[in-house]
Amino acid sequence: MKNKKKIIKIAIDSPAAAGAGTLAKSISKHYNLLHLDTGKIYRLLAFIKINQKKDFNKKFLKAKIKNLNLKSLQSNKLLTDEIGTEASLIAKDKNIRKLVHSFQIDCAYRPPKRFNGSCLDGRDITYKIIPDADLKFFITADTRTRAERRYRELKKLKKKVSYSDVLKSIKKRDKSDYNRRISPLKKTKDSILINTSNLSKRSCFLKIKKIIDRKINN
């Protein structure tokens, strides 16, 4: 795809609750990039399916995705385990993925002029959405660490959940994400692995910032 100016494209893949979303936000803010948490799109569609099941058809979804307001992806209502599980199931639908992928690619390659580029995080960004990204990262953490993070996140939102239930949900999500037939989660050979299990948010950001600076300043 041709662009009038050279833009920075950063692709991030990760399993659930590894910290990729937080890192992507920090990176995007620091380098003035359009940030898109692609997993939130499927969570939004899951929320719609659960609450507007009668309207959940291809025509309705096409209009929703075409007119998607990125601010709607920030709602805390999208963070429940129920929606996460449903989102993982929706992500297996070939027709829905096609619609979502088109929107993601548009954000990646044609961000608004006020941005210096784009930073997308999800499950298949490095090889499906932005295969020619300037930088690719695979963010991960051990299962229990990710479950603990998600549990604390949900408790802050006053959700009635137990750690054991969240752990089960994370394991279920991993199984679904890694083994789905369409666009499974995987680390590409050219992705830089970042394990956040024993790193603070600040340490993770500085580690990635160093890599990005080295790349864009060469």
C-alpha positions in Angstrom: 0.0 0.0 0.0 1.3 3.5 -0.9 1.4 6.3 1.6 2.1 10.0 1.1 4.5 10.0 4.0 6.6 7.3 5.7 4.7 6.2 8.8 5.8 4.0 11.7 4.0 0.7 11.9 4.3 -1.4 15.1 2.6 -4.8 15.4 2.1 -6.5 18.8 0.7 -10.0 19.4 0.1 -11.5 22.9 -2.1 -13.9 24.9 -4.7 -12.4 27.2 -3.6 -10.2 30.1 0.1 -10.2 29.2 0.2 -6.4 29.4 0.3 -5.8 25.6 -2.6 -3.3 25.7 -1.0 -1.2 28.4 2.4 -1.2 26.6 0.8 -0.4 23.2 -1.0 2.6 24.8 2.3 3.9 26.3 4.2 3.4 23.0 1.4 5.1 21.0 1.3 8.1 23.3 5.1 8.5 23.4 5.5 8.3 19.6 2.2 9.9 18.7 0.8 6.7 17.0 -2.8 5.7 16.4 -3.4 2.9 18.9 -5.9 0.1 18.2 -6.5 -2.7 20.6 -7.9 -5.1 18.1 -9.1 -7.6 20.7 -11.5 -4.9 22.0 -13.3 -4.9 18.7 -14.2 -8.6 19.2 -15.1 -7.8 22.8 -17.4 -5.0 21.6 -19.0 -7.4 19.1 -19.4 -9.9 21.8 -21.1 -7.3 24.0 -23.5 -6.5 21.1 -24.2 -10.2 20.5 -25.1 -10.8 24.2 -27.3 -7.6 24.5 -28.7 -7.3 20.9 -28.9 -10.9 19.7 -31.8 -10.2 17.4 -29.8 -7.6 15.5 -26.6 -9.6 15.3 -26.3 -10.3 11.5 -23.8 -9.5 8.8 -25.5 -6.3 7.6 -25.8 -4.9 11.1 -22.2 -5.8 11.9 -20.8 -4.3 8.7 -22.4 -1.0 9.6 -21.2 -1.1 13.2 -17.6 -1.8 12.2 -17.6 0.8 9.4 -18.7 3.5 11.8 -16.8 2.2 14.8 -15.8 4.9 17.3 -12.5 3.9 18.9 -13.6 5.5 22.2 -16.3 2.9 22.5 -13.6 0.3 22.8 -12.5 1.8 26.2 -15.7 0.9 28.0 -15.2 -1.2 31.2 -18.3 -3.1 30.3 -16.1 -5.0 27.8 -13.8 -6.5 30.4 -15.9 -9.3 31.8 -14.9 -13.0 31.5 -18.2 -13.7 29.8 -17.5 -11.2 27.1 -13.9 -12.4 26.8 -15.1 -16.0 26.2 -17.7 -14.9 23.7 -15.2 -12.7 21.9 -12.9 -15.7 21.4 -15.7 -17.6 19.8 -16.7 -14.7 17.5 -13.1 -14.3 16.4 -13.4 -17.8 14.8 -16.1 -16.6 12.5 -14.5 -16.2 9.0 -17.0 -13.6 7.8 -16.7 -11.5 10.9 -12.9 -11.6 10.8 -13.0 -10.4 7.2 -14.9 -7.3 8.2 -12.7 -6.6 11.3 -9.5 -7.2 9.4 -10.5 -4.6 6.7 -11.0 -2.0 9.5 -7.7 -3.0 11.2 -5.7 -2.7 8.0 -7.2 0.7 7.3 -6.2 1.9 10.8 -2.7 0.4 10.4 -1.9 1.8 6.9 -4.0 5.0 6.8 -4.0 6.6 10.3 -5.2 10.2 10.5 -2.6 12.7 9.4 -2.1 14.0 12.9 -0.4 10.7 13.8 3.1 9.6 13.0 2.0 6.1 12.3 0.1 3.2 14.0 0.5 0.6 16.8 -1.9 -2.3 16.8 -2.0 -5.1 19.4 -4.0 -8.4 19.1 -3.6 -12.0 18.2 -2.7 -12.0 14.5 -1.3 -8.6 13.9 2.4 -9.5 13.1 1.6 -11.9 10.3 -2.0 -11.1 9.1 -2.7 -7.4 9.6 0.8 -5.7 9.3 3.2 -8.3 7.9 5.6 -5.5 6.8 5.5 -3.8 10.2 8.7 -1.8 11.1 8.7 -3.5 14.4 7.0 -6.7 15.7 6.7 -7.8 19.3 5.3 -10.8 21.0 4.4 -9.9 24.6 3.8 -12.7 27.0 3.8 -13.7 30.7 3.2 -16.9 32.6 -0.4 -18.1 33.0 -0.7 -17.4 36.7 0.8 -13.9 36.5 -1.7 -13.1 33.7 -4.6 -14.5 35.7 -3.6 -12.5 38.8 -3.4 -9.3 36.7 -6.8 -9.8 35.2 -8.3 -10.7 38.6 -7.0 -7.5 40.1 -8.3 -5.5 37.2 -11.8 -7.0 37.6 -11.8 -6.5 41.3 -11.0 -2.8 40.8 -14.1 -2.7 38.7 -16.1 -4.2 41.6 -16.7 -7.4 39.7 -17.6 -10.5 41.8 -15.0 -13.0 40.6 -12.6 -15.5 42.1 -9.0 -16.0 41.2 -9.6 -19.6 40.3 -12.4 -18.7 37.9 -10.2 -16.1 36.2 -7.4 -18.6 35.9 -9.7 -21.1 34.3 -10.9 -18.4 31.9 -7.4 -17.4 30.9 -6.5 -21.1 30.2 -9.6 -21.5 28.2 -8.8 -18.3 26.2 -5.3 -19.5 25.5 -6.5 -22.9 24.3 -8.9 -21.2 21.9 -6.5 -18.5 20.7 -3.5 -20.8 20.0 -5.6 -23.6 18.5 -8.2 -21.9 16.4 -8.2 -22.7 12.7 -8.4 -19.1 11.5 -5.6 -16.7 12.4 -4.3 -18.5 15.5 -2.1 -16.7 18.1 1.6 -17.5 17.3 5.0 -15.9 17.5 6.6 -15.1 14.2 10.3 -15.6 13.6 10.8 -11.8 13.2 8.9 -10.9 16.4 10.9 -9.7 19.4 9.8 -11.7 22.5 9.2 -9.7 25.6 8.3 -11.6 28.8 6.6 -9.3 31.3 6.2 -11.8 34.2 8.8 -10.1 36.4 8.8 -6.6 34.9 6.9 -3.5 36.0 4.9 -1.5 33.5 7.6 1.2 33.4 10.4 -1.4 32.9 8.5 -3.0 30.0 8.0 0.4 28.4 11.6 1.4 28.7 12.8 -2.0 27.3 10.6 -1.6 24.2 11.4 2.1 23.8 15.1 1.3 23.6 14.4 -1.2 20.8 12.1 1.2 18.9 14.5 4.2 19.2 17.4 2.1 17.9 15.2 1.1 14.9 13.8 4.5 13.9 17.0 6.4 14.5 19.1 4.2 12.2 
